[in-house]
Amino acid sequence: MSGCGNGGKEVGGTAAPGLGRRTLLASAAAAAVAAPLASPAAPAQAAVPMEGAVARLLAVGAQDRDLDWIKNALRTAVALELSTIPPYLCGWWSVKDRSSEAARLIRRIVDDEMFHLGVVCNLLVAVGGRPQVGASAPIYPGPLPGGVRPEVTVCLSGLTPTFVHDVMMGIEAPESPLARAAGGPTLGSFYGNLLDAFRSVDPPLSADGQLAEPIGSDRLVPITDLDGVTAAIETVKEQGEGTDASPDDAFQDDHPAHYYAFAEIYHGRRLQQTGGTWGFTGEAVPFPDARPMAEVPAGGWPDPPAQVAQLLQQFDTTYHAVLAGLDSAWSGAGARGLNAAIHSMRGLESSALSLMETPIEGTAATYGPQFTPPPPSAEGTPAT
């Protein structure tokens, strides 16, 4: 299983082999599954079995995928999109120079992931469902919800090359050809099947309860027809992993898809096309100086000092307020609930930075936020 940690050494000026347009994703996949620079050779591991909500959904024959199937898939999508935000936030918060190129790339991706969460919540409301964001909050470290990319362990850590490679690139890795090599479904294959089900079932779509609000540089819009569904799902797919043709084809704002943006940080160079081939041979993307937040262990920080325990509680209380605001936004509160969630989210950074600047006794590392989920309610549980 891929892990994450702080053992990776800094990478600068590393160029990938030239990537032809027809073989771009094959080369990108090779980069995603290559051993981290600081990790010794590991013994071969057996393929991870396909388990979890996504595998069970995809095991249903296409002809049997009905409206309930779509709702269940969208509930899983809510959990998936939410699960990416905490590790990306930890990576971003740990960067000391927020004006650095790496910090700018990660911040844009955080905004995109929040937008993706809004898109799938709108889709779920459109087909008569109700998002349960708080119930979908995952425990870290752990797998992606639903059994997507089961070889990836998602953890919380400061930014290191290993963390970028194993977690960030691992989450966003392209559907092809990894889908043939990995033991479980990818985000791209999951969303592709969801779009196919929408086209087959063609369910009625209601704008009631959907949000029309800006998130980052994007804007949520009510989705009321299949063209809107297609545009929404393709945007989520392409912003994450890119298209089969080129990372620049991912979307219209000239930003590379998330996978390639993270790869630029990892390789230390911009991805550019030269002489008809693609490679990490462009301008330097220096790996930033980052706060040495240690990987949050399973079960959280053991026996933290009183000051740290207070900061952890303060952070988690605010995090729970974020989730409650999101739940209320798609339960009738609308823009008021979303704005409350965004306001609470801005309040996370202060306690996160205080934790990241508190040394762990006897080590060179520091603490960091745990993103502890709220207590389970009777309404629902996360997708597994």
N, C-alpha and C positions, 0 to 999 in steps of 0.2 A: 504494500500500500504506500502511496505517496504520503510523506509527512511534511511537516513544516518546522522550521527552527531558525536559530540564529547562527548557525555554523557556516553559512555561505560567505565566501570572500567577495570583495568588490570586483565588479567586472567593468572594464572600460575599453572601448575601442575594438571589441570583438566583432568581427564581421561574419555573417552567415554566408554559405555558398550562394551563388546566384540562383534566383528562383524564377524559372520560366513561368509564364502565365498559366499554362496547362498543368504544371506540376507544383504550383505555389502551395496548395494546401497539403500536398504530400510532404514537401519540405518543412512547412510549418508544423505539421504533425510530428515530424522527426524531432524538431526543436522542443516540442512540448513534452515528449516522452523521453528525451535524453536525460541521462543521469545528471543531477545537480552538480555544479562545479566542485563543491566542497565535500561531496558524499563519496565514500569508498564504494567499490563495486559490491553490490548486494547479491545474495543468492537468488536464483530464479524463483518466482512465486507462481503458484497456480492461478489460473484465470479466476477473477472474482465472479461468482454466480450472479445472474440477473435476479434481483430481489427488489421488493419495495413496490410502492404504489404505481410508479410509472411502468415498471415491467408488467404488473398485473393489468394495467390499462391497455398496454400495447398487445397483450396476449389475447384481448378480445378481438374477434374477427371484425373486419371493416364493416361488414353488413349488419353487425350487431351493436355498433356504436351509436347510441341514441342521445337524447337530450340529457339524460342523467349521466351518461358517460362524459359528455362535454362539461357538465358542471363539476364532476369529480376531477377531471383533468385540470380545469381552471383553479380549483381549490389547491391542487398540487402545485400549479404554477405560482400561486400567491406565496406558498411556502418557499419555493425555489428562488424567486426574485428577492424575497426578504432575506434569505440566508446569505446572499452575497454581500449585503450592505455592511454588516459589522466587520468582517475581515478587511474589506476595502477601506473603511473608515479608520481602522487601527493603523493600516499602512500609511494612510494620508496624514493622520494626526502625528505619527512618529517622525515625519520629515520636518527637520528644523527650519529649512528655508522654503517657505510656501511659494516663493517666486520661482523656484527651480522648475525646470521642464518636467521632471518626474512628478513633482507635486501637482503641477497643472494637469498632467495627463490623468493622474489618479482622481483628482477632484472632478474632472469632467465625467469620468466613468461612474463615480458615486451618484452624480446627478442623473445620468442615464439609467442607472439601476433603480433609482427612486421613481423615475418616469415609467420604467417597465412595470414596476409594482402597481402603479396607478392604472396602466393600460389593462393589465389582467384583472384588476378589481373592477374596472368599468365593464369589461367583457362578461365577468361573472354576474354583475348586476343586470346587464343587458338581457341575459337568458333566464332571469328570475331567481338567481342565487344571491347570497349575501356573504361577502368576505369576512373571515374571522382571522384577522391579522395577528392578534395577540396569541390565539391558540396555535398559530403556525410558527411562532418563534422557536428556532432550534436551540439545542444545547451544543456548546463548543468545548473541546474538539469533537468532530463527528463527521459523518458522511453528508453529502448533499441530500436534501429531502427527496423522498420518492425513489431512491436508488439510482438516480442519474449519476453517471461517471463514478461508479462505486469504488474505483481504484484511487480516488482523490479523498484525502482527509482534510477537511476544512477546519482550520484553527485560527486563533487570534494571536498576532505577533506584531512586533515592529517590522519595518521594511528591511528585508535582506534579500540578496539574490535568490537564496533558497526559497524564501516565502513567495517572491514574485514568480519563480518557476513552478514550484509545486502546487501552490494554492491559486494564485491569480490566473496564470496561464492554464493551469489544470482545469479550472472551472470553465473557462471560456474557449477551450480547444475546439477546433472546427469539427463538424459532423463527419466529413469525409477526408481521409480514409480511416479516421480513428474508429468509426462505428464498426468497421470490419475487424479491428484489432483488439478493441477493449472488450471487457466482459459485460458491459451493460450499455443502456441507451445514453445518447448525448442530449444536451439541451436542444440542439438543432433538430435531431430526429423526433424528439418529443413534440416540439412546436410544429414541425411539419405534419405529424399525425393529427395534431389538434386542428390545424387548418383544414386538412382533408375531411375531418369529421364535420366541421362547420359547413363545408361545401356540400357534403352528402345529406346531412340532416336539414340544412337550411332553416334553422329555428327562427321563430319571430324574435325580433330584437327591440327592446324598449329603451328609450332614452331616460325614462324616469329613474332618478337616483344616481345616474352617472354624473361625473364631475367634468366641468369645463374650466380648468384652471392651469396656469403655468407651473411647470416643475423644471427648474434649471433653464436650459435654453429651449426646451420643448414645451408643448402645451397639450394637455389632455383635451380631447374632444369626444362628445358622445358618439358611440358607434351604433349605427342604425341599419346597416345593410352589409351584404357580403363583401362588397368592395372595401368598406371600412374595416371589416374583420381582417381581410387579406392584407391591407396596408399596415394595420396595427401589428399583426403577428410577424410579418416580414421585417418590419422595423426592429422588433425585439430580437429576431434572429440575426439580422445583418449587423446591428450595432454591436452584438456580442462577438460573433465569430467571423463575420465578413461573408462575401459571396464566393461562388466557385471560380469567378473570373479574376478578381483582384481585390486586395484590401482597400484600395481607393474607391471601389465600386460599392462599398458597404452602404453609404448613404450620402446625402447631397451637401454636407457641410465641410467636406474635404478632410474630415478627421478619420484616422484609421479605426477599424473595428477594435473592440476591447482587446481581443487576443493579440493583435499586432502592436497595439499601444503598450501592453505589458511586455511584449517581446522586445520592443525598443528599449525599455528600461533595463531589461535583463541583458541584452547584448551591448548596451551602451552606445547604440547608433540608431539613427533614423532609418527606417525602411524606405528605400527608394528604388526606382527603376532606372537602370543604366544599360543602354544597348539592347533593349528588349528583355532584360532579365531583372528580377527583383532580388534585393539583398539588403542586409543590415550594414550598409556601407555609406550612409548619409552623414549628416551633421552629428556631432557627438551629443549624446544624452548622458551626461555624467551621473553616476549613481550618487544619490544625495546622502549627506550626513544625516543619520536618523537616531532618534532616541532608542536606546537598547532594550526596548520592551521584550521581556522573555515570553515564550509561548505559554499561554494560560493552560495549566495542567487539567486533566480530567477531574471533575469535581470542584474546580475552582482553586484559588490560592489557599494552601493549607495554613491555618493558624496565623493569619495576617496580623501585624501590629494594630493597635486600636485605631490609630490615625488612618491606616490603610483601609481597615474594615469600614470606617465611617465614609471614606471616599467611595468605596465599592457600593455601599448602600445608597449613597447619594446618587451615584451614576445609575444604578438599577432602577431607583424610584423614578428618575427622569425618563429612562428608557421605557418603562412601563407606561408613563404618560404619553410618550410618542405613539406607542402601539394602541392605547385607548383612543387617542385622537384619530388615528387612521380608521379604527373600527367605527367610530362615530361618524366619520366623514361619509362612509358608504352605507350608513344606517339611518340617514335622514338629515344629519347635521350639515352635510355638504361642505361648502367652502369654509365655513366656520370651524368644522372639525379638522379639515386639512390644515388650515392656518395654525390651529392650536398644536397640531402634531409637529409642524415645521418649527414653530416657536420653541417647543420643548426640545426638538432635535438640536437646535443651536446651543441649548444649555448643556448638552452632553460634553462638549469639548473641554470645558474648564476642569471638571473633575477627571476627565481622561488624561489631560496633560499633567495634572498634579500627580496622578498615579504613575505616569510614564517618567516622571522626574524623581520618583521615590525609589532609592536603591533597595534591592533584595539583599538582606544581610548575608555576607560571605560570598557574594557574587559581583560580577561587573554589570549585571542586568538590572532592569527595573520592573516594577509592577505595571499593570495595564488593566483596562476594563474587562469584565467577564461577560457582559451582555446576558445576564441571567434571565431566563424567560419568566413571565409572570406565573403565579400559581395556576394550575389547570382549572378550567371552569367546566360547568356541565354542558356548555354549548358545543364543544368540539375539541379535537386534538390535532396536533400537527400531522401532516402527511408523512408516512414512513414506508 
